[in-house]
């Protein structure tokens, strides 16, 4: 949910709900702060905004004594999030997320092939199994680690998107691993049935308002405005990656990839 605020007589925003929650918890925003969100009939007090009102809850018996607000549990946050989704479905950013992940996969595959030049990887009897195993495991672990540490990967950073949990915080490492594993299996089809997996995952996303790997715990994607400068940066990054693939791959690998493109496995 996007929230606008009146701060020192000036309108600011739009702010993401998790940003407002962080400021409330830090004591930067009071319950009386005027706010507006899409669907609100007029400006209201901040403690009347559905997604953050729980932070201002107080017990009557504690209010007079100046006690702190009753803490809101993770389950209550999830319930509020689900209720709001019926009114404000989260934006999926499907195209932007696709190109972000495609960049990550191409970058990792390129670095993997450049670094690993062991002939056994190029041996026709073993190269497919070894490559897919190292590609899958490596991608899952690296993607999960970056999501846990920085809420994004190189591709997501380029496209201006971040992945957070339902409260706007970084996803835990174990949960990030499970999420990345679901992406590799359900989203990219383990690089074997990618077109089918992409089609199914996009269809399910339209029905759930979430990608299938984000749906169970309501992980969200926060997107920055897609400016002309950012688009230019993305194009340049893809061109640099193409040059790296063209001149960094061993000739045997380029021949192997060309053969796979011309004669795909059944």
N, C-alpha and C positions, 0 to 999 in steps of 0.2 A: 504494500500500500504506500502511495506517495502522500506526504504530509507537508503542508505549508505552515509557516509560523510567523507571528508578529513579534519581532524582537526589537526592543528600543524604538518602537514606532515604525519599523521597516519590515516589509514582507520578505521573508527568505524561503527558499525552497525551489523545487521540491526536494524533500528529504526522504530517504528510505526509512521505513519503520524501525529497522534495527539500529539506525543511527540515532533516532530520537530516543529509543529505549536506552542506549548507552549514555546519552546525555542526561536523561532522567536519573539513571542510577548513579551518575557522577555528581548529581546535585546541580547541574547547569540549568535545568528547566524546572519551573514550578508548576503546580497543578493549575494555577490560574492563567498560565500562558495561553494566549489566544491561538487557535489552530483551525485549519480547514483541510478537509480531505475530499476526494472525489465522491459525490453522493451526499455530502453534508448540505443541509439547506442553508446554512450560514456559518459564520465563524463561531466556534464553540470553545469552551475551556479544554485544555489539553487532557484533563482527567475524564473528559467525556468522549474522547476518541477511542473507539472499540479496541484497537490493537494494543493500546498502552494503558488503558484505564486500570488494569489489574495492578500496575505498579504503584498506584495511588490508594489502593484499598487500605482501610484502617478499621480496626475494631473500635466500637463506640466507647468501650471501657478504657481503651488505651489512648484515644484521640485527645481527651482532656489532659492527659498526663504528658502529651508531647512525644509519645512512643513512635517508633518507626512504622512505616507501612507494613502490613502483613505480606510476607514474601510470597511470590507467585511461583507455583511449582512448574516443572517442565511439562507435566501432563496438562495443566491448565493452559499453558502457552500453546500446546499442540491443539487443544480443543478450540481455542480462540482462532488459531490459524486456519483450521479446517472450516470453521463457521464462516470466516471472512472470505474463503476461497469461492464460496457459492455466489458472493456478491462481486468480488474482485479477483477473477481468475488470474493466476500468475502468468506473466509473459514467458513464452518458451524460448524465444530467440533461436529457433531451429537452425536457420541458415548460418548465423554467426557461430553457433556452437559446432556445426558440422565442419566449417573451414578451420576453426581453432583446433579441433581434434585431428583433422586431416594433416594440418601442419605438424602437430606433435608426432604423429605416426611416421610421417615422411622424414622428419628430423631424426627421430630415434633410429629408424631403419637405416638411414644414410650413415649415421655415426657408427652403428653396429657393424655395417659391412666394411666401412673404412678401417675401423680398428681391428676387426677380426679378419685376418687374411690367411688363416690356417687352411691348407689344402683340404683337410678333412671336411670343412664346411662346404667346399665346392665339389666334393665327391658326389656324383649323382645318386649313389646308394644311400647317402646319409644327409645330404645338404637340406632337403625339404624338412625332415623331422627336426634336425638341429636348429635350423633357422626359425621355424615356427615356434619351437619351444623357447628359444632365447628371446625371440621377438615378443611373444606373449607375456612371459614371466617378467622380462625386463620392463616392458611398457607398463604393466600393472603396478609393479613396485615403485618405479620412478614417478608415474603419474600420481599414485597415492601419496607418496612422500611430499611432492610439491603441493598437492591440494591441502595436506595437513599443515605444512609450514607456511605457505604463502597464499592459500586459497585460490591459486591459479597455476597454470603451466605456461611455457613459452607461447603456445598458440593462444591461450586465453588472454594472456597479457597483451599480445598484439591486437586482439579483437576487442579488448576492453571489457572483459567479463570475469567475474569471480564466482566461486561456488562456496556457499555458506550453509549452515544448518538452519533450522526453523527460527532460531533466535538471532541469526546474523553472525554467529561465531564460527571459528574454524572447525572443520569436521575432525574428529579424533582419528588417530592413525589406523587403528583396527577397522573402524567404519570406512575410512578412505580406501583401504585395501579391498574390502568387500565391494564398495561402490565401483572402483576401477575394474575389478574382476567382472562385475556384471556388464560394465561398458564393453569390455573386450569380448565377452561371450555373446551378449544379447544385442549390443549395438553394432559391433564390427564383425560378428560372426567368426571370430578368431582368424580373420583375414582369409577365410575359405569361402564363406557364403555371405559376403558383405552386402551385396545388393538386397538379398532377401531379408537379412537382419535389419538393415536400415529401413526398409519399407515397413516391416512389422513394428519396429520401435517408434517410428514416426506416426503410424496409424494409432498405436496405443497412447502416444503422447496427446494426440488430439482428443481422445476420449477421457483421459485421466487428468489433463492439464498439467501433467508432469511426465518426464521421461521415466521409464519403468525402473531405472536404477535410483531415481530420486524420490519416487512416490512413497515407499514405506515410511521414511522418516521426514518427508517434506523438505528435502534439501532444495535450496533455491539458487537461481543464477541471477546475480546482480550485474546489470549492464550499464556501462557509461555511454554517453552520446557518441554515435559513430560519425566523427568529423572527417573532413576531407584529408586532413593531415594523417589521421589514423589509417584511412583507406590507402593512402599513398605508402605509408610505412608497411602495411600488410603486403601490398603488391611488390615492393622492393624486397621484403623478406622472402617471399615465394620465389622471386627471380634469383636471389642469392642461393636459395636452397636448390633450385634447378641447376645452377652452375656447379654447386658442390657435388650434386649427384652425377653430373655429366663428366666432370674431370677427377672426381675423387674415387669413383668406383673402379675396381680392377676390371680389365677387359673381359675376364671370364664371367664376372657378375653381370656386366651389361649384356653379354651374349645370353646368359641364362635368363635374365628378365625379359629380353626381347622374345626368346623362345616361348616363355610362359605366357606372354601377352598374345602371341600368334597361335599358340596351341594350348589353351587353358585346360587344366585337368577336368575330367568329367565329374 
